[in-house]
Amino acid sequence: MSSNRTCYSRSGGKGILLERRKFLATFYQVTGLISVGGLVGCELNLLDRSKGGSSADPVLLELPDGRIRIQSPVYSLPLAYVSRRESKIYVAYESRIGVSVLLAAHISVSSGLWRIPLLGDDVGVPIDAGDAEREFVEHDIREWDPEMLPIEGDYRVQKGAPTLREVSLHCVPVLPEKGWVSGGPWSIMGCDGVADQLCREVFASIGQGRSHESKSYRTCVGTGQTVEFLSWICPQD
């Protein structure tokens, strides 16, 4: 395949023509999918859900605050996304009841606001009306913008079951051209995208590692700088 082959991505019903390399970068950033084989004839070679596929070289992005986001695979539009930055919950209408039970949420009859406990909250303690941190306005999941950067404490709900994953980073590049990092190994739980049940993940810190400037080029020599890593994990509560 030629390196300048063009492929079509679709967003909001409009065709977007992208040079292949830009297409790949845009696709993985927007969807969170991890490549395991690149493109074949502009068909995406996605993770094998039946085997809980993984990537030896995960996609890492630097967040605005300098922390590192480990991309976690998603296989389709989530059933729900809770954005703490926007104080909104995006949810598929047919999944509202199941999502509300999974999140231990109360939907106000009078205002329609979702009152959702945050990670670490005692779900047995009712949330008072007017709690700005825990009240969320409902929107259709189709209004959710996949390009929106998650912040710590965001939730997403998709089909699947919690499955143990090993994450170990050995001098892995950070996009876009942000040097190299090492960290782990960490054992984390994540939704496998296989089981036909609802699975909740929260965007949270999984630990610290070391970062190295781009000039080290896959050698990661020297002590480097301490850096924190975040990923989507199933909360253990």
Buried (B, 14 or more C-beta within 10 A) or exposed (E): EEEEEEBEBEEEEEEEEBEBEBBBBBBBBBBBBBBBEEBEEEEBEBBEBEEBBBBEEBBBBBBEEEBBBBBBBBBEBBBBBBBBEBBBBBBBEEBBEBBBEBBBBBBEEEEEBBBBBBEEBEEEEEBEEEEEEBBBBBBEBEEBEEEBEBBBBBBBBBBBBBBEBEBEBBBBBBBEEBBBBBBBEBEBBBBBBBBEEBBBBBBBEBBEBBBBEEEBEEEBEEEBEEBBBBBBBBEEE
